[in-house]
Amino acid sequence: MLLRKAVPVLALALATVLASPAAATAEPVPDTSTADAATDRSVLADTGPVGSDPVGSDPVGSGLAGSGPVGAAPDHGGAAGSADGLRALAGANPVIVVGGLSGFAAVYEPLAARLRADGYRVWIYPLPNLGLGDITTSAGSLRSFVGQVRASTGAAKVDLVAHSEGGLVSRYYIKNLGGGDAVGRYVSLGTPQYGTYVANIVAFLGLGSCAGVVACQQMTIGSPFLTALNAGDDTPGDVRWTTVRTRQDELVRPVDNATLADGATNVLIQSRCPLRVVGHLGLVTDGTTYSVIRQALRDQPVNPACLAL
């Protein structure tokens, strides 16, 4: 029975990886910047960092595509912010949207547009080589990218909104590469913090160890990478930690493996909105999920907006 259910999910995951267009990513400039149990409950002048092909934003509007809140998509994550609220957010931490496995930048543009409409300065950081490689290497690249954003904006810290594997990359950066001093808030969306059976099933079906995809191997339940990452404090430093998960996540199983301990705010969409249907990729575009993201970035109590578009 488990196998019959798992095969379509595996097929979807492999199809996503194989169908994604190749994306060449140059090495980023090195970072020169100074570097209770869980409760349910992203400008570089006018361009992105040299060599890393990010998608950036100018909060005052430079006339470039996707440049700022002016003319951006309407806010569907809650009540529209006032002009005073937008002015206040001009001093907020820059927000970096960290992509997931096989997630190229365009996938995350709807989320970035919502954040720009709320007044945030936003960058999209797709993982090197579509996230197929070693998560620790991707974390090193993220460290360089964060350093460039901080140096260009003068911001002491950035906030990270990370999808899927991007949450593991971000967490490794914070925990092991000094990111705790550079990150104010961490929000993960459908991140297999403690692994996923979907990755384990590839080996079960006789396709080898994740068909040779290193990141997939690292996301298997009980992998050496996850064992090391999850040793000790799940939520170190002064970072405000929030995780978001959905019961319909077809790639993170069990879904509660997307939570963190040690004081993190863990949000299950359906605990408040039981009729809300959100899949793994849907976490990036869903209005209810965005209402949680905006509340987390504003240090507000989490109260998902069930009818948000």
C-alpha positions in Angstrom: 0.0 0.0 0.0 2.8 2.4 0.9 4.6 1.6 -2.3 1.6 2.3 -4.4 1.2 5.7 -2.8 4.9 6.5 -3.0 5.6 5.7 -6.6 3.5 8.7 -8.0 5.2 11.0 -5.6 8.6 9.8 -6.6 7.7 10.1 -10.2 6.7 13.7 -9.6 9.8 14.5 -7.7 12.1 13.0 -10.4 10.1 14.6 -13.2 10.6 18.0 -11.6 14.3 17.6 -11.4 14.7 16.3 -14.9 12.3 18.8 -16.5 13.9 21.8 -14.9 16.0 23.9 -17.3 19.7 23.9 -16.8 20.9 27.0 -14.9 24.5 28.0 -14.9 25.5 29.7 -11.7 28.9 31.4 -11.3 30.8 31.4 -8.1 29.7 34.3 -5.9 32.2 36.9 -4.7 33.6 35.9 -1.4 31.9 37.2 1.7 33.8 40.3 3.0 31.2 41.3 5.6 31.8 41.1 9.3 30.6 38.2 10.0 9.7 24.1 25.9 9.3 21.9 23.0 8.2 23.4 19.8 5.0 25.4 19.7 2.6 24.9 16.8 2.3 27.7 15.6 15.1 38.0 2.0 19.9 46.5 -2.7 22.6 45.9 -4.5 22.8 49.4 -6.1 20.3 48.6 -8.9 21.8 45.1 -9.6 22.4 41.8 -7.9 25.7 40.6 -6.5 28.4 40.1 -9.1 28.6 36.6 -10.5 25.7 35.0 -8.7 22.8 36.0 -11.0 20.3 36.7 -8.2 17.0 38.6 -8.6 17.2 41.8 -6.7 15.0 44.8 -5.9 15.2 48.5 -5.4 12.7 49.5 -2.8 12.2 53.0 -4.1 11.6 51.9 -7.7 14.3 52.2 -10.3 12.2 51.5 -13.4 13.8 48.0 -13.6 11.5 45.0 -13.9 10.4 43.8 -10.5 12.2 46.7 -8.8 10.0 47.7 -5.9 6.5 48.0 -4.4 5.3 50.6 -6.9 3.0 48.7 -9.3 3.7 45.4 -7.7 1.1 42.7 -7.2 -1.6 43.5 -4.7 -1.2 42.2 -1.1 -3.3 39.1 -0.7 -1.8 38.1 2.6 -3.9 40.3 4.9 -5.0 43.9 5.3 -3.2 46.3 3.0 -0.3 48.2 4.7 -0.7 51.9 5.2 1.8 54.4 3.7 3.3 54.8 7.2 3.7 51.1 7.4 5.5 51.0 4.0 7.8 53.8 5.1 8.6 51.9 8.3 9.5 48.8 6.4 12.0 50.7 4.4 14.3 50.3 7.4 13.4 46.6 7.8 16.0 43.8 7.2 16.4 42.9 3.5 14.7 39.7 2.7 16.4 36.8 0.8 14.1 34.1 -0.7 16.2 31.0 -0.8 15.0 28.5 -3.4 14.8 24.7 -3.1 15.7 21.6 -5.0 15.4 22.3 -8.8 13.8 25.7 -8.0 14.9 28.3 -10.5 14.4 32.0 -9.8 11.1 32.4 -11.7 9.4 29.9 -9.4 9.8 32.3 -6.5 8.9 35.6 -8.2 5.3 35.5 -7.0 6.4 35.3 -3.4 9.0 38.1 -4.0 6.3 40.3 -5.5 4.1 39.9 -2.4 7.1 40.9 -0.2 7.9 43.9 -2.4 4.3 45.0 -2.3 4.6 45.0 1.5 7.6 47.3 1.2 10.5 44.9 1.6 13.8 44.9 -0.3 13.9 41.4 -1.8 16.4 39.1 -3.5 15.8 35.6 -4.8 18.7 33.2 -4.3 18.3 30.0 -6.4 20.6 27.3 -5.1 23.8 26.6 -7.1 23.3 23.8 -9.7 19.6 23.7 -8.9 20.4 22.4 -5.4 21.5 19.0 -6.6 24.9 19.2 -5.0 26.2 19.1 -1.5 24.1 21.2 0.9 27.1 22.4 2.8 28.6 23.8 -0.4 25.4 25.6 -1.2 25.4 27.0 2.4 28.9 28.5 1.7 27.6 30.2 -1.4 24.6 31.5 0.6 27.1 33.0 3.1 28.8 34.9 0.3 25.5 36.1 -1.1 24.3 37.3 2.3 27.6 39.2 2.8 27.2 41.0 -0.5 23.6 42.0 0.3 24.6 43.3 3.7 27.6 45.2 2.3 25.5 46.9 -0.5 22.6 47.8 1.8 24.5 48.6 4.9 22.1 46.3 6.8 23.4 44.6 9.9 21.1 41.6 9.3 18.9 39.9 6.6 15.8 37.8 7.0 15.6 34.4 5.2 12.5 32.9 3.7 13.5 29.5 2.6 11.6 26.8 0.6 12.2 23.1 0.9 16.0 22.3 0.7 16.7 26.0 1.0 15.7 25.8 4.6 18.4 23.2 5.3 21.0 25.3 3.4 20.0 28.3 5.4 20.0 26.4 8.7 23.4 25.0 8.0 24.7 28.5 7.2 23.3 29.9 10.5 24.4 27.0 12.7 27.8 26.2 11.2 29.1 29.1 9.1 28.5 32.2 11.3 25.1 33.1 9.9 23.7 33.6 13.4 25.3 37.0 13.5 23.9 38.0 10.1 20.3 36.7 10.1 17.4 38.2 12.1 14.6 35.9 11.1 14.4 32.5 9.6 11.1 31.2 8.0 11.1 27.8 6.3 8.4 26.5 4.0 8.1 22.8 3.7 11.7 22.1 4.7 12.5 18.4 5.6 14.3 19.4 8.8 14.5 15.8 9.9 14.4 14.2 6.5 11.7 12.7 4.3 10.7 9.2 3.4 10.4 10.3 -0.2 14.2 10.4 -0.4 14.5 7.0 1.2 12.0 5.5 -1.2 14.3 6.0 -4.2 16.7 3.5 -2.8 13.9 1.2 -1.9 12.7 1.1 -5.5 16.2 0.0 -6.6 17.3 3.3 -8.1 20.4 3.5 -6.0 21.2 6.1 -3.4 18.9 8.9 -4.6 20.0 8.2 -8.2 23.3 9.9 -7.3 21.8 13.2 -6.3 23.9 14.3 -3.3 21.3 16.7 -1.8 18.7 14.0 -2.0 21.0 11.6 -0.1 21.5 14.2 2.6 17.7 14.6 3.0 17.0 11.0 3.7 15.9 10.3 7.2 18.8 9.5 9.5 21.5 10.6 7.0 24.9 11.6 8.4 24.2 15.2 7.3 20.9 15.5 9.1 22.2 13.7 12.2 25.0 16.3 12.5 22.8 19.3 11.7 20.2 18.2 14.2 22.7 17.5 17.0 22.3 20.0 19.9 20.2 23.1 19.6 17.8 23.2 16.7 17.5 27.0 16.9 20.8 28.5 17.9 21.6 32.2 18.4 19.3 35.3 18.5 17.5 34.3 15.3 13.7 34.2 15.4 12.8 30.7 14.0 9.5 29.9 12.2 8.6 26.8 10.2 5.5 26.4 8.0 4.2 23.0 6.9 1.1 21.6 5.2 -0.7 18.2 5.6 -0.8 17.9 1.8 2.9 18.2 1.3 3.6 15.4 -1.2 7.4 15.6 -0.8 8.0 15.9 2.9 6.8 12.8 4.7 6.0 12.7 7.5 5.0 16.3 7.4 5.9 16.8 11.1 9.6 16.4 10.0 9.3 19.9 8.8 9.3 21.3 12.4 12.0 22.4 14.7 12.4 22.1 18.5 13.9 24.4 21.0 11.5 27.3 20.9 10.7 27.5 17.2 7.3 28.7 16.1 5.9 25.7 14.1 2.9 26.5 12.0 0.7 23.8 10.5 -1.6 25.6 8.0 -4.5 23.2 8.5 -4.4 23.4 12.3 -6.1 26.8 11.9 -7.5 26.4 8.3 -8.5 22.7 8.1 -10.1 23.1 4.6 -7.1 24.8 3.1 -5.4 22.6 0.5 -1.7 23.5 0.0 0.9 21.3 -1.7 4.7 21.4 -1.4 5.3 24.0 -4.1 2.0 25.7 -3.2 3.6 26.9 0.0 5.4 29.5 -2.2 2.2 30.9 -3.8 -0.5 30.3 -1.2 -2.1 33.4 0.4 -2.7 31.8 3.7 1.0 30.8 3.9 2.0 34.3 3.0 -0.1 35.7 5.8 2.1 33.6 8.2 5.3 34.8 6.5 4.4 38.5 6.8 3.4 38.0 10.4 6.7 36.2 11.2 8.8 38.9 9.5 6.9 41.6 11.6 7.3 39.6 14.8 3.5 39.5 15.1 1.5 36.6 16.7 0.9 34.0 14.0 -2.8 34.0 13.0 -3.1 32.4 9.5 -5.6 34.2 7.2 -7.7 31.2 6.0 -9.4 33.1 3.1 -6.4 34.9 1.8 -5.8 34.6 -2.0 
